Amino acid sequence: MREVILEWGIGMLFGYEKYLIEKNKSIETIESYSKTINQFFTYVDSTRKIKPELHEINPKDIKGFLDYKLKIGNNSISTINKHLTILSGFFDYLWQINKIPVDPAAKIRRYPDSTQRVKTLNYMSLLELKKKVINNTEYSNLRKAIFILAMKGFRPQQFQIKKSNIKETSTNIITIKLDSHEVELSNEDSEYFLTYLYESFFYTSEYLFTTKKKGEKFVPIELMSIYTHLNAISKDYGLSEKLNLNDMRHAYVLYLRNQKEYSVDKISKTLGINYESAAQLIKNTINLYETG
């Protein structure tokens, strides 16, 4: 029989809480994830005559839960899509550890949001901006390194890189080992990144990027520290909207698909996500750029 998912503070199903902690998710984020997952299983158990096993949960259960949340009010489309993101991450985790043979959330599309502005951030424009950023003599090498990785579609937790996972594999080529894949930097990217890497050796932290908390030692870099640098770039170059990692990731995906003509499989390998997640990300990106 399926385990009952436990409430926050006690534990989560099949080590998911530990997995999120290892991914450096905040307590608030884990609590939010736990709440959504608990609500989902409560909904499924209330709509089924017999409690299903994990492998018996299907897309209809997830879609029904999302429709129910939308119907009862006080839930925006953005909130519904957040619930979908949380459930997608949870079931992807279960699929990765072989607890379910098929991910039931993999093919569920985000709900269209008529209030959402069509994305206009263009990756070709970002490439032009990158030239200005890395040649800006007033910018620290730290800021340049963060921008270079943001251009590679990095998510917040991927910035928490250990110095030992960075290798200079050959002249002007750097390889960064992440949890699920490796990212290669070359040419000017590797030159400026390497400069910051050398600077970082003067600091005792094992992490390349850090945040110093008041009264505490340095910790792996937090989201607000990353956005301090992106916000400064946005302001200095007069961008109409502040840069953020999510928009830059979507712009990168669209660039890989349309300009570089990458297949779904190649995009999945480039970003270090499974094929189903890559396919969903591409669909979401197209939706964000083509519909409003």
C-alpha positions in Angstrom: 0.0 0.0 0.0 1.2 3.5 -0.7 2.9 5.3 2.2 1.0 8.2 3.5 2.9 11.5 2.9 3.6 13.1 6.2 3.0 16.7 7.1 5.8 19.2 7.2 8.1 18.9 10.2 7.9 15.1 10.3 9.1 14.1 6.9 8.2 13.6 3.2 7.5 10.7 1.0 10.4 8.5 -0.2 13.2 10.9 0.9 11.8 13.9 -1.1 12.4 16.3 1.8 16.0 15.2 2.1 16.3 15.6 -1.7 15.0 19.1 -1.5 17.4 20.0 1.3 20.3 18.7 -0.7 19.2 21.0 -3.5 19.5 23.8 -1.0 15.8 24.6 -1.0 14.7 26.9 1.8 12.5 25.8 4.7 9.8 28.0 3.4 10.0 26.5 -0.1 10.0 22.9 1.3 7.0 23.8 3.5 5.1 25.1 0.4 6.0 22.0 -1.6 4.9 19.8 1.3 1.5 21.6 1.6 0.7 21.2 -2.1 1.7 17.5 -2.2 -0.3 16.8 0.9 -3.3 18.6 -0.6 -3.0 16.5 -3.8 -3.0 13.2 -2.0 -5.9 14.3 0.2 -7.8 15.1 -3.0 -6.9 11.8 -4.7 -7.9 9.8 -1.7 -11.2 11.6 -1.4 -12.1 11.0 -5.1 -11.1 7.4 -5.3 -13.1 4.6 -3.7 -9.9 2.8 -2.9 -6.6 4.6 -2.2 -4.4 4.1 -5.2 -0.8 2.9 -5.2 1.7 5.4 -6.5 2.0 3.7 -9.9 -1.8 4.0 -10.3 -1.8 7.8 -10.1 -2.5 9.1 -13.5 -2.6 12.5 -15.4 -6.4 12.6 -14.8 -5.8 12.7 -11.0 -3.4 15.6 -11.3 -5.6 17.5 -13.8 -8.6 16.9 -11.6 -6.8 18.3 -8.6 -5.7 21.5 -10.5 -9.2 22.0 -11.9 -10.6 21.6 -8.3 -8.2 24.2 -6.9 -9.2 26.6 -9.7 -12.9 26.0 -9.1 -12.9 26.6 -5.4 -11.6 30.2 -5.9 -8.9 32.3 -4.4 -6.4 30.6 -6.7 -5.0 32.5 -9.7 -3.8 30.8 -12.8 -0.3 31.6 -11.7 -0.9 29.7 -8.4 -2.4 26.7 -10.3 0.7 26.6 -12.5 2.8 26.7 -9.4 1.0 23.7 -8.0 1.6 21.9 -11.3 5.3 22.8 -11.1 5.6 21.4 -7.6 3.8 18.1 -8.5 5.8 17.8 -11.7 9.0 18.0 -9.6 7.8 15.5 -7.1 6.7 12.9 -9.7 9.9 13.4 -11.7 11.8 12.6 -8.5 9.7 9.5 -8.0 10.4 8.5 -11.6 14.1 9.1 -11.2 14.4 6.8 -8.1 12.3 4.1 -9.9 9.3 4.4 -7.6 6.9 4.8 -10.6 7.4 3.5 -14.1 5.8 6.6 -15.8 5.7 10.2 -14.8 2.0 11.1 -14.7 2.7 14.9 -14.7 5.2 14.9 -17.7 2.7 15.8 -20.4 0.3 18.1 -18.5 0.5 21.6 -19.9 0.5 24.8 -17.9 -2.8 26.7 -17.8 -2.8 29.6 -20.2 -2.8 32.9 -18.3 -4.5 35.8 -20.1 -3.0 38.2 -17.7 0.6 37.1 -18.5 2.6 39.3 -20.8 4.1 37.7 -23.9 7.8 37.3 -23.3 10.0 39.6 -25.4 13.5 38.9 -24.0 15.6 37.9 -27.0 18.7 35.8 -26.6 20.5 37.5 -29.5 20.1 40.7 -27.6 21.5 39.0 -24.5 24.5 37.9 -26.4 25.1 41.6 -27.4 24.6 42.6 -23.8 27.1 39.9 -22.6 29.8 41.6 -24.7 29.2 44.8 -22.9 29.1 43.2 -19.5 32.3 41.2 -19.7 34.2 44.2 -21.1 32.8 46.6 -18.4 35.9 47.6 -16.4 33.8 48.8 -13.5 32.2 45.3 -13.0 33.7 42.7 -10.7 34.7 39.4 -12.1 32.1 37.9 -9.8 29.3 39.8 -11.6 30.6 38.8 -15.0 30.8 35.1 -13.9 27.3 35.1 -12.6 26.0 36.7 -15.9 27.9 34.1 -18.0 26.2 31.2 -16.1 22.8 32.9 -16.3 23.3 33.0 -20.0 23.6 29.2 -19.9 20.1 28.8 -18.4 21.3 28.2 -14.9 18.6 27.7 -12.2 19.3 29.3 -8.8 20.5 26.1 -7.1 23.0 25.4 -9.9 25.0 28.5 -8.9 26.0 26.6 -5.7 29.0 25.2 -7.3 32.0 23.7 -5.4 35.4 24.8 -6.6 36.5 21.2 -6.8 33.9 20.6 -9.5 35.4 23.1 -11.9 38.2 21.8 -14.2 40.3 23.6 -16.8 40.2 20.7 -19.3 42.3 22.4 -22.0 43.5 25.8 -23.1 40.5 28.2 -22.8 38.0 25.5 -22.0 36.5 25.0 -18.5 34.2 22.2 -17.5 31.7 22.7 -14.6 30.3 19.5 -13.1 26.8 19.8 -11.9 24.5 17.2 -10.3 23.1 15.9 -13.6 25.4 17.1 -16.3 28.5 19.1 -17.2 28.6 22.7 -18.6 31.5 23.7 -20.9 32.7 27.3 -21.1 35.1 28.4 -23.9 36.7 31.5 -25.4 35.9 34.8 -23.6 33.4 33.0 -21.2 36.1 30.8 -19.9 38.7 33.6 -19.7 36.6 35.8 -17.5 35.2 32.9 -15.5 38.7 31.6 -14.8 39.8 35.0 -13.6 37.1 34.9 -11.0 37.8 31.3 -10.1 41.4 32.3 -9.3 40.2 35.2 -7.2 37.9 32.8 -5.3 40.8 30.7 -4.0 41.6 33.6 -1.6 38.4 32.8 0.2 38.1 29.7 2.4 34.7 28.5 1.3 34.6 25.4 -0.8 31.9 27.1 -2.9 32.6 29.3 -5.8 29.8 31.8 -5.2 28.9 32.7 -1.6 26.6 34.9 0.4 27.7 36.3 3.8 24.9 36.2 6.3 24.9 38.7 9.2 26.8 37.2 12.1 27.4 34.0 10.2 30.1 32.5 8.0 29.9 32.5 4.2 27.1 30.2 2.9 26.4 28.9 -0.7 25.1 31.9 -2.7 21.4 32.7 -2.2 19.0 34.0 -4.8 18.9 37.6 -3.7 22.7 37.8 -4.1 22.4 36.7 -7.7 19.6 39.2 -8.4 21.6 42.0 -6.9 24.0 41.6 -9.8 21.4 41.0 -12.4 19.4 44.0 -11.2 22.5 46.2 -11.4 23.1 45.1 -15.0 19.5 45.8 -15.9 19.7 49.3 -14.4 23.1 50.2 -15.9 22.1 49.3 -19.4 18.6 50.8 -19.2 16.6 47.5 -19.7 12.9 48.0 -19.7 12.5 45.1 -17.3 14.8 43.6 -14.7 16.7 40.5 -15.8 15.7 37.3 -14.0 17.0 33.7 -14.3 13.7 32.2 -15.4 13.3 34.6 -18.3 16.9 34.1 -19.4 16.4 30.4 -19.3 13.4 30.5 -21.5 15.2 32.9 -23.9 18.1 30.4 -24.0 15.8 27.4 -24.7 14.1 29.3 -27.6 17.5 30.2 -29.0 18.7 26.6 -28.8 15.5 25.4 -30.5 15.1 28.0 -33.2 18.6 29.4 -34.0 20.7 26.4 -33.1 18.0 23.9 -34.2 18.6 21.6 -31.2 16.4 18.6 -30.9 14.5 17.9 -27.7 17.1 15.3 -26.8 20.0 17.7 -27.3 18.2 20.4 -25.2 17.6 17.9 -22.4 21.3 17.0 -22.4 22.4 20.6 -22.6 20.3 21.6 -19.6 20.8 18.3 -17.7 17.1 17.4 -17.5 15.2 14.3 -18.7 13.6 14.2 -22.1 10.0 14.6 -20.8 11.0 17.7 -18.7 12.8 19.2 -21.7 9.8 18.6 -24.0 7.5 20.3 -21.4 10.0 23.2 -21.0 10.0 23.8 -24.7 6.2 23.8 -24.8 6.1 26.2 -21.9 8.6 28.5 -23.6 6.8 28.6 -26.9 3.5 29.3 -25.0 5.2 32.2 -23.1 6.5 33.7 -26.3 3.5 33.2 -28.6 0.5 33.7 -26.3 -0.6 36.2 -23.8 
